[in-house]
Every structure is written in structure tokens, then in C-alpha cells.
């Protein structure tokens, strides 16, 4: 069994990405895992895209119960309590599986690992997959240490997301998601082999917002054009 101390920051609600990360950690033999669960606030008027592209269906098991069954530790926290907790409980690796904006003191004092569904620094912000397709930019996933700048920090690893002739938009989206999960967990093995982590800070590329529906309604046509330019054999 692997002895690294791992902290996973997430939400106190059934959450697909968190579940997949925890399953992979367990399958790979990591046993010293603590989930710090933040309060999950459901928006009154959640944004509903035309084309959903992130897996959202989670197993209907509360994270505290899931951790108990996986023999992982679990603790509910407020966002402003995480820094003090990590100062008292040293971790070898700290992963973000689900969180909103994090306090600067937390980001500056601890190396938090994130896996972003886009090729940083070119594709930053929300709806990265959709914007990359719309702007005809390479699809990718970036694993990085975060800092106070949105989707920046320091590079750990990047991988391209391949696109094949028989792909649909949703098959590519799910492939990207699977790579995102794998890279987040694999960072535990990659980080000790690296001596340099290049900066991803930039003023050239701005972080995107949610794709407006006036643009999103043409996304499938954009995807067909994208396939012709980026398809792999």
C-alpha cells in the first residue's frame, strides 16, 4: 500500500469528479486519503446550457459515507478553515476535485493541484472545451499547481485530447473528462520526477465566461469544422 498523505478538496454532496478521483486513488493503492468537504450551495437559477458536456450523474451516496466505505478520512470544513487545517496536518499532495474560489492565503501557502480541461494558458476559464472548438484551438488538459490568477500557476503536465473520424462532440467531451481525472491522480507520481514547473501566467489570453447560447447554438457545426482540421488517424 502507498503511504503518501493525500488531501482531496471537494464538496459535501455527491459529486461525480470527486467520486472518480477517490475510486482511482483506491484502485492505485493509496490509503492515507482525507477529503475536506466544503458546503455546496445550489444556485437559485442555475445556468442550463444547450449542450451539457461535463458528466454530472454521481452515485447517490454522500461523501462521508463513501469515504467510510473506502476507508478514507472525511471532514467538513469552511473554505476559510482549510489553510489552518493544512498547517496542522501536513499532506504530501493536495488535490482540488471540486471548489469555487479559494482564499489567496491558502493558494500561496500550499501547493494545490488542479486539472483544467483546457490547454493553458491559451484556453482559460469556463466552458474551455466549447471555446476551444469554437475558436479552432487544440483540445487538451493541463495539470498544474494553482495560484491566485485564474487557471494559471505552474505546469505539471499537459496532454492533447485526440479527435477521431467517428467522434461526436459528447464522445470527445467524455474522453477529455477521463484524461482530466487520470492526470489529477497521476500527478502524485509525476511531481517527484520533475525539478522545474514552468509558469503559466499570461496577459495574452483572457479567461472565458460561460458560452452565450447565441454562440453555443452553432457549436455542433463548429465541431464538424473542428474535426476536419484536427482529426487523427
N, C-alpha and C positions, 0 to 999 in steps of 0.2 A: 504494500500500500504506500502511496506517496504522502510525504509528510509536510508539504508546503501548507502554510496558513493562508487561506483564501477568504476574502470578503466579497460578497456579491450585493451590490446596492440595487434595490428594486422597490416594488410597490406592495402594499398589504392587501392584495387582491389577486385572484387567479390571473396569471399573465403569461401569454404564450412564450415570449422570448425568455423570460426567467425560467420557466419550466424546461425549455430545451437546453438552456445553459446548465442547469442543475443536473439534468439527465446525462449530459455529456461529461460533466465533471465526475459523476458517479461511475459512469462506464469506463472512464480512463483511470480510475483507481484513486482519485483524490478523496480524502476522508475528512480533513480538517477545514470544513467549509462553514462560514457563518453568513446568513442572509440578514441584511439590515433593511427592514421593510418600512418604507415611507407611506404616509397616508395617501390614499388615492381619492382624488376629488373628481367626480363626474361632472362634466360641463352641462349647463342647462340646455344649451343649443349646440351640441357637438357638430363639427363640420362633417358633412356627408359627401364624399367625392363621387364623381360619376363612375370611376373605375378604382375600386379598392385594390391595393397591391401589396399590403402587408398582412401576413397571416394573423388573424385576430382570435380565432377559436382556441380557447385554452381548456384544459381539463378542469372540470368544476370541482377543484379541491383547493381549499385555502392554503396559502403558502406555509403557514405554521404547521398544518397537518402534513403537507408534502415533505417539509424538512424533517419532521419526526419520522416519517416512513423511510426517508433516505438516510437517516442518522446524521443529519446536518443540524447545526445550531441556528436558532432563529431569534431575532429581537426586533420589536417595533421601535422605531425612532422618529424624531422630528428632524428635519433637514439641518437645523442649527445644532443638533446634538452629535452629528456624525464625526466632526473634527475631534471633539473631546474623546469620543469612544475610540477612534483610531489612534489617538495619542496614548491611550491607556492599554489598548490591545493591539499590539504590533502585528501587522499582516505582511506576508511576502508579496501578495498580489491583491489588488483591489479592482474589481470589475464593475462596470455600470451595465446592468441589464435593463434598467428602467428608472428614469429620473427626469425631473424637469431641470430648471436652472439650479445650479449648485453654488453655494457661497464661495466667494473668492478665497477665503482663508482655507477652506477645505481643498480647493484645487491647487493652491500654492504650497500647502504643507504636505500633500500626499500625492503619490503617483497613481492617478486613476486611469484605468484602461477602458477605452471605448472602441467600439467597432461601428464605423459610419458607412451607410450604404451609398457611397459615392467615392469618386476619385478626387481626393483632396490634393491641393487646395482648389482645384478647378470647380468642383461640384460640391458646394456647401449648402447647409440649411435644410429646409423641409422639402419633401417630395423630390428627393435627389434623383431617383430613378426616372421619374416623369420628365424632369427638366433636362436630364442628360439626353433622353430620347428626343425631346422637342428641339434641343439645341445641337443635336447630332454630335454629341461628345461621347468618348469611350465610357462604357459601364464598368464600374469597379467597386471594390470595398477597401476601406482604409482602416487599419487598426492603429490606434495612436494613444499616447498619453495626452490627456486634455489639459488645457489651460483656460484662462478667463476669456479668451477670444473664442467665439463660436466656431466649432468644427475646425479647430486649428491644433496647436500643441506640438507634439513631437512624434515623428513617424516611427512605427514599429514594423509594419508590413503592409504591402498593398498587393492586391490580386485583381486581375481583369475578370469580368464576367463574360464567358463566351456566349455567342448567339449563333444558333444553328438554323438551317433552312426550314425545318419543321416546327420551329418555336412559335409560340403565341406570346403575347405580352405577359400573360399571367405565368406561363412556364418560366420565362426569363426572370420575372419578379421573384418567384419562389426559389430559383437557383441562386439568385443574389442573396436572399434571406439565409439559405443554408450555408453559403460561404461566410456570411456575416457571423453566424453562430460559431462555425468551426474556427474562424480566425480569432474570435474573442477568447475561446478556450485554449487554442493553440499558442496564444501569446505567452502563456506560462512557460512553455518550453523554448520559445524563440528569444524572449528578452535576455536570459542569461548568456546567450551566444553572441549578443550584439554589444559593441563598445560605443557606437555612435547612434544617435536618434535625431535625424535632421529636423530642423524647424519647418513647420507647415504654415507659419504666419505669413499673411499676404495682405496687400491692399489692392491687388489687381482684380480679385474675384470677390464679389459680394455674396453674402448668404441669401438664399432664396426663401420666399414665403410659400404658403400653400398655393398650388397652381390654381388660378382662376378657372371657373368652369367654361368660360368663353374660349380658353386655350385648350383645356382638357377635353372638350368635346371633339377635338380633332386629333386626339392622341393616337388612336388606332391607325389613322392614315400616316401620322408621323412615324409610328413604329414600322410600318411596311417600308417606308423610305429608309429608315434606320437599318433594317435588315439587309437591304441591298448594299449598303456601304460598309457594314461591319460583320457580315456573316462569315463564319468559319467553316472549313470543310470537315 
